[in-house]
Amino acid sequence: PSAIHDPSLAGHALRQTLHGHQLQPSDVVFEISERESIENFSIFREVCDHYRELGFRIALDDVGVGYASLEVVTELAPDYIKVDRAFVTGVDTNVNRAAFLESILELAKGVGAKTIGEGIEGGGELELLTKLGFDFGQGYYFSRPVPSDTFATMIGLERALT
């Protein structure tokens, strides 16, 4: 079953988990992969709307690679749109990728979403994404993946994340 149906995300258990980690719902973003099939879109949207009403945010991952990306973006209107690395890698030397990213940025503005470019590995990619107007970026250019306790130390948290 998908994580969104996990019993620990329901009602009392979810509130306890958030409270135990001193988090508010607005501190949590549910990330939905566009690579995954959504079997019943109306039920899926109801679930997302429910969590939004509780204060959680929604990110749509891998935008651009799914067969129904644009439909999902327009229907779900996520808080964050994460553009797949396939369109970010080498964007500074590929005008077609840059044009695609510009269209995604327009779509994001239309639905009120922040944009995240995935897979940034070079300064040229970062420079172009910044120039285009991307809100955030992630990739090896910034850091390789690290364990949560190492990350907590990197950003100066006083206690390690658990």
N, C-alpha and C positions, 0 to 999 in steps of 0.2 A: 504494500500500500504506500501511497505517497505520504510525504512528511506532513502535509496539511491535514491528513486524517489521523495523525498520531494522537493517541489519547492524552499525552502530556501537553498537547496544545489546546485542550478543551477546558473551558470554564475555570474551576477552582485550581486545578493543577497548574494551569498557565499563570494565573495570578500569583500563586505561591512561588513559582519559578522566577517570575519577574521580581517579586518582592525580595526573594533570597539573594538576588544579584543586584539589588538596588537599581532596577531599570524601570522605565516607563514604556508603555506600548510604542510611543513615538521613537524610542531608541532602537526598535527592532524593525528590520526590513525583511519581508518574505521575498525570496528570490525565486522566480519561476523561469524555468528553462524553456526557451522556444523550441528546443530540440525534442521536448517531450510532447506526446500527443495529448490533446485535450479531448476526451471522448464526449462529454456533454458540456458544451460551452455555457449554457444558461445556468446550470448548477455550479459550475466553476466560478462564474461571475458572481453568483450569490454568495459563495464562500469568501471570495475576495472582498466583496462589499461588506460582509459581516466583519471581517478582521479590520477593514478600514474604519468602520464605524467605531470600533474599539480603540482606534488610534494608531494601529500598525500601518506601515507603509509597504508598498508593493514595487518590486523591481522586475522588469522583464529582461531576462538574460538571452544572449545569443541572437539578438535581433539581426535579421538579414539572412539567416540560414534556414529558417523554417518555411514550409510551404505556404503558411498563412500569416506570416509576420505582420504585414500591414493591417490585416483584419484584426489580429489580436491586439496590436497597439491601439488601434482606433476604438475597439470595443471595450478593452480593459482600462484604457487611459492610466497606465502605471505612473507612479511617482518618479521612477527612474527607468531609463532605457539604456541597456548595456549593449553597445554595438559589438558584434562578434569580431574577433581578431582577424578573421579572413579579410575584412574590409579596412582594417587599421594598418596591418603589416604592409610596409612599403607605400603607404598612402602619399608620402611626400614625393614620390617619383611616379605616381600613377594617377593621371587626371580623371580616369573613369571612377576609381575608388573615391577620390575627392568629391566628385559630383554626386555620387551615391550618399556620402556622408552629409553633404549639404542638404539633400532631400530629407534625410532622417532628422536633421536638425530642425527643419521646417515642420515636419510632422510632430516632433517633440514639443515645439513651441505651441502648436495647435492643441495638443492635449494637456499642456501644462506640466510636462515631464522634464526632469533634469537628465542630461546625457553623460554617459560614461563610455570612454573608448577603451576597449580591452586589448591587451597584447602589445602595448607600447614597448618597443625594444630599442629605439634610437631617438636621439635628440631631434632629428628632422621630423619624425612622426609626431612627437610631442609639440614641436613648434607649429606644425600645420594644424593639428587638432585645436590648439590654443587659438590660432588665428581664425579658424572656422567658427569658434565659439563653444566648444565642448566645455561642460562644467567640471568634469572629473576625468581622470585617467588611471589605468592600472596596467602593470606589466613589469617585466624584468628590468626595464630602464630604471625603475624606482627601487625594486627589491625582489629578490627571489622569495618564494614562500618561506615563512619561518614559524616555529611553534608559538603558541599563544603566549607562553611565559617570556619568550625572547622578544616578541612584539611588545608586550607590556613594558619591558625594560627599555626598548627602543624609544617608546613614546613617553616614558617617564611616569608611568603609573606607579603608585606607591605599593600596590598589592598585585600579585600575579592574578591573571584571569583564570577562572576554573571552569 
